Every structure is written in C-alpha cells, then in structure tokens.
C-alpha cells in the first residue's frame, strides 16, 4: 500500500512560518539583506538572490542587469516564497517601478513590491509631500531622481550625494559610505521646509541611525531599505509595529 503523504503546511516551517520574503538585489549590494534580517520579526525569513551588476563591462549596468531577472525569479520560485521585493532604487529611473512590479508578480504568481513603489507609499502613509533627499549618488542620478519625485507631485527641498570614491559615479561602493557620513549629509540637506528626509539607495547603511536622526531633526526619516521592508511586510498581511527603525515601521 502506497504511503499517504501530507501536503506541506506553511505553519510547519522551522523558519519563515509567518512569511518567507524573497529578495532581489543588484549583485554588489551588501546592505539590504543585512538590514532586512535586522528588521524581520520572529517567524519571518529572508531569502536573497542577485542580479549581476556589470559596471565595469557595460555602459548601462542598471538596464543590463534586468536580463538576469528570469533566473532570479526561477530561483525564488523553487523555495516557495510568499512575497518578493525587488530592491533597487535607481533602477526605477530606468524602468518604471510599476512595470517591474507587474513583471515580478506575474513571474512568480506572488505579491511583489519594489523599492520606489514602497517609498512613494511611505510618503503617503506619513502624510508628507516635501522631502529632503540624501544619497551616495552622483549629481546626474540625483537630478534624475529629483525630476522623478517632482513628476509624482512631491517637492524636493534639497538633494545631495556624498561621494567618497570615484567608482560611486558608476553606482559602485555605496556600501562603504558610513553612518557618520550619512549623519553629516542629513545635517546639510535638512531645512524647516522639509517635512521628511529620504535616504536613497539600498546599498547605503542607515538602519542604525534612523531613530537618532528622527529625534535630532524632529521629522520622519525614510530610507530605501526600511521602506522596502515595510512595503514587503505589509504585503504579506503582517501588521507588526517594529520599534527602532523609524516612525514608518513603528506607526504604520
């Protein structure tokens, strides 16, 4: 007599019994996955795959890396994730984030979120329309991001990048910008006109100073990674309030 096997149950998972998050990042990114794990509540696991970012071989590595998306989706599909986060801020300046979200969701038949989509929803949740933007990007990317936000009805009161290495002009080594560098950057871009501060780039470490910056400047601080995690967690139906990561996760 053939044995009768049970259908696997989500609640029986040793890890990720509340939700398995599938995370897609550019291959050099070392920050997003690390900060996702730091924010994840008990029962939520994070599983990462990467899109090869060939900055030294092609002229437009952000667009080029999209050719590796089908393989990334296939890898995540094999482990039955519950939601997928496409975590790259600057890619939305090349390909509309709405298109990316639809493509990823259809590819896995799972809910999908993007960084830029989550950032815009975060501003709406916080009720802000005037933002000061800090990043590790060169001037041309900052200008493109400013124009994008303005096209979405937002007012950018300031935008500035902190450039420490020549390679950052090709969107490399942003993960070497320190939290102290970020604090100094925020001091420069903040003003009474700004209702919130946005720290752009999923490969710039910020989680350890978000609360500190909010207290110092008296306004919400939204980051690429924090907003993406918030959007991803809420897409699973998990509504936990998480302290220590800024008002967005603590209050919304």
N, C-alpha and C positions, 0 to 999 in steps of 0.2 A: 504494500500500500504506500503510495507516494506521500511524503510528509506535507503537512499543511503549514505554509509559511504566513506569518503576519505581514500586513502592509506596514512599512515603516511609519512611525508617528513622530511628528516634529517635537513633541514634548519629551521624547526619549533620547534626544541628542545629549551627549555629555557636555558639549559646548554649543552655544547658539540655540538653546532650546526656546528662547523667545524670538530670536531673529538671527539669520545669517546675512550679513551685509557683504555683497560683492563690490569690490572697489577697483576702479580702473584709474591708473595714474601714468603719466609720462615716465619712461624708464629711469631717469636720473633722480626722481623725486624720493626723498628720504623722510619728509616731514609728515605728509598727510596720513600715511598708515600709522605712524607713531602716535600722532595726536588723536586719531580715531580710537585707538585702543585705550588711550588715557581717558577719553570721554565716555567710552562704552559702559553702560550699566550692566549689572550681573545678568547673565543669560543672553547677552548679545555678543556675537563674534564677528570678526572682520577678516575677510579673505581677499587678498590683493593679487591682481595681475597687471602687467605693464605693457605700454605701447612704446616700441623702440623709438627713441628720440635721437635722430642722427644729425645733430647740429653741425658736426664737422664734415658732413658729406653732402648735404643738400642745402639749397638756398632757403627753403621754406619748411623747416622741420616740423612745425605745428600741423601743417596740412599733410605733410608726408606721413606722419605717424598714424593718420587715420586708416591707412591701408592695413595696419596690423589689428584693427578693431575686430574683424570677424574671428580671428584666432582667440583674442581675449574673451569674447563672448562665448566661444565654444568651451574654453577652459572653465569659465564660471558656471556654465550650464551643467558641467559634469559634476559639480558639487551641490547643486540644487539650492542656490542662494534664494533669499526671499525678496531682496531688493538690490538694485545696482546703482552705484554712484559713479558717474563719470566726472572725475575730479581734475579739472584743468580750467583755470580762469581765463587765460589768454586765448585758448582755443575758440572761445565764443566770439572773439573779434575776427575770426577767420570763417567759421561755420556757425550759423545761428544755433544757439543752445536748444531751441525748440526742435530743430531737425535732429540734433544729436540725441535728445531725449526720446523722440519717437523711434529712431533707428535702434537704439539700445533696448527699449521696451519691447519692440516687435521681435528683435533678435533672440530674446530670452523668454518672452511671454511673462514678464515680471514687471512690477513698477520700477521706474527708473527716474533718477534725478540728476541734474547737472549742477556744477558749482554756480554758474551765473544765474540759473533759474532759482536756485536756493537763496542766493544773495539778494535778488530782487524781492523775493517773498519775505525775506528777513526784514528788509526796509519797510515793507508794507505792514508786517506784524508789529514793528516798533513804532510805526506812525511817523517816519521821518522822510523828508524829501530833499534835505540839504546835507550833503556829505563832504567830508574832507578825506581825500584818498591818498594813502601812502603805499609804496610798493618797492620791490627791488628791480623794477623795470627801467629800461632806458626811456628817453624822452618821447620817442616815436610811439612806443607802446602805451605810455601814459596818456598821450594825446588821443590815441585811438580809443582808449578806454573812457576818457572824458567825453568824447563825442558819443560813444555808445550810451553812457548813462544819461546824457542830455537828451538823446533820442527816446529814452524811456521816461521822460518827464522829470528827471532828477536835476538838481542844481549842484554842481561840483564847486565847492568854495575854494578848494586848493587841491592840487595833485602834484606829487613829488616822489621821485625814486631815490633810493640810497644805492649808489653804485660803488662797490669796493673793488671789483675785478673787471677787467676788460671783457672777459667771457660773458658777463651778465648781459652785454649788448646782444648776445645770441641766446639769451634766456638760459644760461648755464650758471651753476654755482650759487643760485639764490639761497640754497640751504646753508651757506656759510655766513649769511647776514645774522648777527647775533641779536638777542632780545634787547641788549643795551642799545644797539644801533637802531632798533625799531622804536624804543622809547624816545630816543633823541629825535627821530623822524617825526613822531607824533607831536612832540613839543613844537616842532617847526610848522606843521601843517594845521594845527588846531586854531580855531578862532571862535569868538562868540556867535558868529553867523552859522557855523556848522552845527547841525542837530545830532550828528553821529559821525564816527570815524570808521572808515573802511580800510582794512589792511589787506591788500590784494596780493594774491599768489599763494598757491597751495604748497609751495616748497620753501616758505619763509616761516620760521618758528615763531609762534606768537602766543600759544596757549598759556604759557606760564606767566604772562604779564597782562592778560586781558582784564582781569578783575582790578589789578593795580592801576591800569590806565583809566578804567571807568571811574574809579574813585578819584584819581588825580584830576581828570578833566570834566567830571560831572556829566557824562553823556554815554550813550551806548557805544561799544566798540564791536564791530562786526568783522570777522576775518573770513577768508576764503574757506579754510578748513572747518572752522566752527560752524559756519552757515551750511556748508555741505553736509556735515554730520547731522545737524539739526533737521535739515530737509529730509535726509535719508531716514533718520529715526522716526520722524513723524509719518513718513510714507509707509512704514511698517504697521502703523497704528499704535505704536508705543508712545505714551504721552508723559513719560517721566520728566520731572523737573530736575535739572542737574546743576548743582552749585559749583562755583569755582571756575566757570567757563564763560562768564559774562551774562548779561541780562537776557540775552536771546534764549539760552537754554534754561535759565533759571525761572523765566516768567512766561515763556510762550511755547 
